[in-house]
Amino acid sequence: MNIEVVKNEIYKLKEEKKALIVAHNYQIDEVQEIADFVGDSFYLSKVCAQRPEKVIVFCGVHFMAESAKILSPHKKVLLPEIDAGCPLADMVTAEDVENLKKKYPDYSIVCYINSPASVKAKSDVICTSSNAVKIVKDFPNDKIIFLPDKNLGSFVKKQVPEKDIILWEGFCITHYKIKKEDVEKAKSLHPNALVLVHPECRPEVVELADFVGSTKQIIDFATASKEKEFIIGTEMGVLYSLKKLNPDKKFYILHPGMICPNMKKNTLQSVRDALLYERYQIEVEEEIMEGAKRALSKMLEMG
Ligand code: 13P
């Protein structure tokens, strides 16, 4: 089907249903283009909680739409592709958290937003890649279990050496592809470029970076910088905003495999269908909802 026809249908349906469309920085360009707001997990969770629209089409992966639903249970939150999941989020279960709590009763659980609602419900506070350091630093307990991402956890551990932090073994399969050698090679090819990476990268990659931040922080850093060339260590979707906001700057992706297969599932067609058929509605079990909302709201309060 013609792209312009689908776009026009989306705008018409959006108007009719008074819906809000948000897109994560990893979405395909066409989806980012039709969204009302584009950003990182933290920014989008705030936008969804604050905006008045009662229908939200969340162009991202399942845990993101689920977090929006938890923060606004009275809104209809739609995920265009219901099987857009996150392997990292699936690397920890509520039962794992229960076992950790028994083993380490005086530790607090700081849980990355890339996790299922059932895990959030058993955590003390949630964080995203943009506020993890602040949340761990400010949380009123020096003993922390950080889960599920061991790489973001190691980054936090380095920034907050005064705390005792236990890490879980999860990781993002896309960021994990970047190796130290990729950074060294990219630097030799582009000696004037700054290296900007996401904290889900391996610690040895983070070590070589000039800047470490969430997708939005990477975009904001490159946009504010006086430098003209950047090597980017995160999913390729960020190139959409980077190039749009900085037409005079050059961006080189650190690894050709920086494509999150789940984030790329949403298409213009599935966004149109999401609006038309009001699908796929995200629901959260009642007994999980309360605990997950408490942990997510704590993040908004602190972050
Ligand atoms: P952001 O915090 O930048 O949204 O990152 C989320 C994510 O899943 C990165 O892989």
Residues whose N, C-alpha, C, O or C-beta is under 5 A from the ligand:
A	BS01	13P	D40 S41 T128 S129 S130 S214 T215 K216
